[in-house]
Amino acid sequence: LAESARPADQRPCGVFDCAAVWRTEAWSDCSVDCGGGLRQRVVACEQLKADGRLVDVVPEMCDPATLPPAVEECRVVKCEAYWESDPWRRCSKDCGGGRQNRTVVCMQVQERGDLIRVDDAVCIAGATAGPKPA
């Protein structure tokens, strides 16, 4: 009997490039701790080639309808309230016991980054603001 070669049990198939898809990298840190900031990430279009290589391709090769965001809002929360004090005004007397005054207000950065004056109670209740300065 003549020996014959064993028939193949595998053969290549699907030997063509896959459709390009979007690839995302990790988000950056938020640009702020509070008050509404932005974070970013790299979004690229990539394609698995017929030879098994994964390569970046031009964005036009990916479906624009499925494009993931590259920028998004983050930390859209109010910041801790804090006391803001103006400089002391001139003393009411040059000698003999006068009085100096200054304006002290409670300030807070809001969710969208606006700095506004808030009620003193917000600073008084806040853990980090402490008592109202004299």
C-alpha positions as CSV (number, residue, x, y, z in Angstrom):
1,L,0.0,0.0,0.0
2,A,1.2,3.4,-0.8
3,E,1.3,6.0,2.0
4,S,-0.9,9.0,1.5
5,A,-0.7,12.4,3.1
6,R,-3.1,13.1,5.9
7,P,-5.9,15.4,4.7
8,A,-5.8,18.9,6.2
9,D,-8.1,19.5,9.2
10,Q,-7.7,23.3,9.0
11,R,-7.6,25.9,6.2
12,P,-7.7,29.7,6.1
13,C,-11.0,31.5,5.8
14,G,-12.2,35.0,6.4
15,V,-9.0,36.3,4.8
16,F,-10.1,39.9,4.4
17,D,-9.9,43.0,6.4
18,C,-12.6,43.6,9.1
19,A,-14.7,46.7,9.3
20,A,-13.0,49.6,11.1
21,V,-14.2,50.3,14.6
22,W,-13.7,53.0,17.2
23,R,-11.1,52.5,19.9
24,T,-11.1,54.5,23.1
25,E,-8.3,55.0,25.7
26,A,-8.7,55.8,29.4
27,W,-10.3,59.1,30.5
28,S,-7.9,61.8,31.8
29,D,-8.4,63.2,35.3
30,C,-11.1,65.8,35.6
31,S,-9.8,69.4,35.1
32,V,-11.3,70.5,38.5
33,D,-12.2,68.9,41.9
34,C,-15.7,70.5,41.9
35,G,-17.8,73.1,40.1
36,G,-18.0,71.3,36.7
37,G,-14.9,70.4,34.7
38,L,-14.0,68.4,31.7
39,R,-12.1,65.1,31.1
40,Q,-10.8,63.9,27.8
41,R,-9.7,60.6,26.2
42,V,-8.2,59.5,22.9
43,V,-10.7,58.1,20.4
44,A,-9.2,56.5,17.3
45,C,-10.4,54.4,14.4
46,E,-8.7,51.0,14.0
47,Q,-9.0,48.0,11.8
48,L,-8.1,44.3,12.1
49,K,-6.3,43.4,8.8
50,A,-6.6,40.1,7.1
51,D,-3.1,39.2,8.3
52,G,-4.1,39.7,11.9
53,R,-2.5,43.1,12.5
54,L,-4.5,45.8,14.3
55,V,-3.8,49.2,12.7
56,D,-5.0,52.8,13.2
57,V,-6.8,54.0,10.1
58,V,-8.4,57.4,9.1
59,P,-11.5,58.3,11.1
60,E,-13.6,58.3,7.9
61,M,-13.3,54.5,7.8
62,C,-15.4,54.2,11.0
63,D,-19.1,54.8,11.4
64,P,-19.7,58.4,12.5
65,A,-23.0,57.3,14.1
66,T,-21.1,55.2,16.7
67,L,-18.4,57.8,17.4
68,P,-17.8,57.8,21.2
69,P,-17.3,61.1,23.0
70,A,-13.7,62.3,23.4
71,V,-14.7,65.0,26.0
72,E,-17.3,64.9,28.8
73,E,-18.3,66.9,31.8
74,C,-17.1,65.7,35.2
75,R,-17.5,66.6,38.9
76,V,-20.6,68.7,38.3
77,V,-21.1,69.3,42.0
78,K,-20.9,72.4,44.2
79,C,-17.6,73.1,45.9
80,E,-17.2,73.6,49.6
81,A,-18.3,77.0,50.7
82,Y,-15.6,79.3,52.1
83,W,-15.3,82.7,53.9
84,E,-14.0,85.6,51.8
85,S,-12.9,88.7,53.8
86,D,-12.2,92.2,52.5
87,P,-9.3,94.2,53.9
88,W,-9.9,96.0,57.2
89,R,-11.3,99.5,56.9
90,R,-9.6,102.4,58.5
91,C,-10.0,102.6,62.3
92,S,-12.9,104.9,63.5
93,K,-10.5,106.7,65.8
94,D,-6.8,107.6,65.7
95,C,-6.6,106.9,69.5
96,G,-8.7,106.3,72.5
97,G,-10.2,103.0,71.3
98,G,-11.9,102.9,68.0
99,R,-13.3,100.2,65.8
100,Q,-12.3,98.6,62.5
101,N,-14.8,96.8,60.2
102,R,-14.5,94.7,57.1
103,T,-17.0,92.8,55.0
104,V,-17.0,89.0,55.4
105,V,-19.2,86.9,53.0
106,C,-19.7,83.2,52.4
107,M,-18.8,82.2,48.8
108,Q,-19.4,79.0,46.9
109,V,-18.6,77.7,43.4
110,Q,-21.8,76.2,42.0
111,E,-22.2,73.0,39.8
112,R,-21.5,74.9,36.6
113,G,-18.5,76.9,37.9
114,D,-20.3,80.1,38.8
115,L,-18.9,81.7,42.0
116,I,-21.8,83.2,44.0
117,R,-22.4,84.7,47.4
118,V,-24.5,82.3,49.6
119,D,-26.1,82.6,53.0
120,D,-23.7,82.6,55.9
121,A,-25.4,79.5,57.2
122,V,-23.9,77.5,54.3
123,C,-20.4,78.3,55.5
124,I,-21.3,77.8,59.2
125,A,-22.7,74.4,58.4
126,G,-19.7,73.4,56.2
127,A,-17.1,71.2,57.8
128,T,-14.2,73.1,56.2
129,A,-15.2,76.7,56.3
130,G,-15.2,77.0,60.1
131,P,-16.7,79.9,62.1
132,K,-17.2,83.3,60.5
133,P,-14.0,85.4,60.8
134,A,-14.2,88.5,63.0
